[in-house]
Amino acid sequence: MSLFTNPNRIPENYGLKIAGGLIAFFVFMRLIGYGNHIELRLLNLFILVAGIYYAIKKFKQTHEDHLNYFRALVTGVATGAVASAIFAAFMFVYLMLDPSLMQSIVENETMGRFLNPYMIAFIVLLEGVFSGLLVTFILINYVTTDDVNDPAGESK
């Protein structure tokens, strides 16, 4: 069983897919000349929402249509954390290889003079993990989960 078919590796699978989407979006924005507009980070949220939603949906599908509320929370947060860690590592490497972006951040951002690639990667990681937590919390209220009173493995 590979990473992409193992039902116990859903956070890693979808985290990689989300990170791929985030990286592709970032590179696309850089190529068309909008890479310096940090306000576009808000659009990353749509990629994160879609990825976490499909991860939770896949978990439910691969576990006989059972989804405990807390298991959904863990799956969503872990998916967001994997995606954020990969994207933060990418941003660190990219900032090390492209000093012009780092210089633009230092010159144009309020706290820019205090930032370096390490700090920016850490901020991207924190922002992604907390966004993943918030997105997951909101999504699992719209995804049907098992009742708390129904023991796992027993059906009516």
C-alpha positions as CSV (number, residue, x, y, z in Angstrom):
1,M,0.0,0.0,0.0
2,S,1.4,3.4,-0.9
3,L,1.1,6.7,0.8
4,F,-1.7,7.7,-1.6
5,T,-3.9,4.6,-1.0
6,N,-3.3,3.9,2.7
7,P,-6.4,4.9,4.7
8,N,-4.2,5.4,7.7
9,R,-2.1,8.0,5.9
10,I,-4.8,10.5,4.9
11,P,-3.2,13.5,6.6
12,E,0.1,13.0,4.8
13,N,-1.6,12.3,1.5
14,Y,-3.9,15.3,1.5
15,G,-1.2,17.5,3.2
16,L,1.1,16.8,0.2
17,K,-1.7,17.7,-2.2
18,I,-2.5,20.9,-0.3
19,A,1.2,21.9,-0.2
20,G,1.5,21.2,-3.9
21,G,-1.5,23.5,-4.5
22,L,0.0,26.2,-2.3
23,I,3.4,26.0,-4.0
24,A,1.9,26.0,-7.5
25,F,-0.2,29.1,-6.6
26,F,2.8,30.9,-5.2
27,V,5.0,30.1,-8.2
28,F,2.2,31.1,-10.6
29,M,1.8,34.5,-8.7
30,R,5.6,35.0,-8.9
31,L,5.6,34.2,-12.6
32,I,2.8,36.7,-13.5
33,G,4.4,39.4,-11.3
34,Y,2.1,39.3,-8.2
35,G,4.5,37.5,-5.9
36,N,5.2,40.6,-3.8
37,H,1.5,41.1,-2.9
38,I,1.3,39.3,0.4
39,E,-2.5,40.0,0.5
40,L,-2.9,37.1,-1.9
41,R,-2.2,34.8,1.0
42,L,-5.9,35.0,1.7
43,L,-6.5,32.9,-1.4
44,N,-4.4,30.1,0.1
45,L,-7.3,29.6,2.5
46,F,-9.5,28.3,-0.4
47,I,-6.8,25.7,-1.2
48,L,-6.6,24.7,2.5
49,V,-10.4,24.5,2.9
50,A,-10.8,22.2,-0.2
51,G,-7.9,19.9,0.9
52,I,-9.1,19.5,4.5
53,Y,-12.7,19.0,3.4
54,Y,-11.6,16.2,1.0
55,A,-9.3,14.7,3.6
56,I,-12.2,14.5,6.2
57,K,-14.5,13.1,3.5
58,K,-11.9,10.5,2.4
59,F,-11.5,9.4,6.1
60,K,-15.2,8.9,6.4
61,Q,-15.4,7.0,3.1
62,T,-12.5,4.7,4.0
63,H,-13.8,3.9,7.5
64,E,-17.2,2.5,6.7
65,D,-18.9,5.8,6.8
66,H,-18.0,6.4,10.5
67,L,-16.5,9.7,11.5
68,N,-16.0,10.5,15.2
69,Y,-16.0,14.3,15.8
70,F,-12.6,14.2,17.5
71,R,-11.1,11.9,14.9
72,A,-12.3,14.4,12.2
73,L,-10.6,17.2,14.2
74,V,-7.4,15.3,14.4
75,T,-7.5,14.4,10.7
76,G,-8.1,17.9,9.6
77,V,-5.5,19.6,11.9
78,A,-2.9,17.0,11.0
79,T,-3.6,17.5,7.3
80,G,-3.2,21.3,7.7
81,A,0.0,20.8,9.7
82,V,1.6,18.6,7.1
83,A,0.7,21.0,4.4
84,S,1.9,24.0,6.4
85,A,5.2,22.3,7.3
86,I,5.9,21.4,3.6
87,F,5.0,24.9,2.4
88,A,7.0,26.6,5.1
89,A,10.1,24.5,4.1
90,F,9.5,25.5,0.5
91,M,9.3,29.2,1.5
92,F,12.5,28.9,3.5
93,V,14.3,27.4,0.5
94,Y,12.8,29.9,-1.9
95,L,13.7,32.9,0.2
96,M,17.3,31.6,0.5
97,L,17.5,31.2,-3.3
98,D,15.7,34.5,-4.2
99,P,17.1,37.3,-2.2
100,S,15.0,39.9,-4.2
101,L,11.8,38.6,-2.5
102,M,13.4,38.7,0.9
103,Q,14.6,42.3,0.2
104,S,11.2,43.3,-0.9
105,I,9.7,42.0,2.3
106,V,12.3,43.8,4.4
107,E,11.7,47.1,2.6
108,N,7.9,47.0,2.3
109,E,6.6,45.4,5.4
110,T,6.1,47.2,8.7
111,M,8.2,44.6,10.7
112,G,10.3,43.7,7.7
113,R,13.6,44.8,9.1
114,F,13.2,42.2,11.8
115,L,12.5,39.3,9.5
116,N,14.8,36.7,7.9
117,P,14.0,33.5,6.0
118,Y,13.9,31.5,9.3
119,M,11.3,33.8,10.9
120,I,9.2,34.0,7.8
121,A,9.2,30.2,7.4
122,F,8.2,29.9,11.1
123,I,5.4,32.5,10.7
124,V,4.1,30.6,7.6
125,L,4.1,27.4,9.6
126,L,2.2,28.9,12.5
127,E,-0.2,30.7,10.3
128,G,-0.9,27.5,8.4
129,V,-1.4,25.3,11.5
130,F,-3.8,27.7,13.1
131,S,-5.6,28.3,9.8
132,G,-5.9,24.5,9.5
133,L,-7.3,24.3,13.1
134,L,-9.9,27.0,12.4
135,V,-10.9,25.6,9.0
136,T,-11.2,22.1,10.5
137,F,-13.3,23.3,13.4
138,I,-15.7,25.1,11.0
139,L,-15.8,22.2,8.5
140,I,-16.6,19.4,10.9
141,N,-19.7,21.3,11.9
142,Y,-20.9,20.8,8.4
143,V,-19.8,17.2,7.9
144,T,-22.0,14.6,9.4
145,T,-20.2,12.9,12.3
146,D,-21.3,10.0,14.4
147,D,-23.4,10.6,17.5
148,V,-21.4,10.7,20.7
149,N,-23.7,8.2,22.3
150,D,-23.3,5.6,19.6
151,P,-20.4,3.2,20.4
152,A,-18.0,2.6,17.6
153,G,-18.6,-0.7,15.8
154,E,-22.2,-1.0,16.8
155,S,-25.0,-0.2,14.4
156,K,-28.7,0.0,15.0
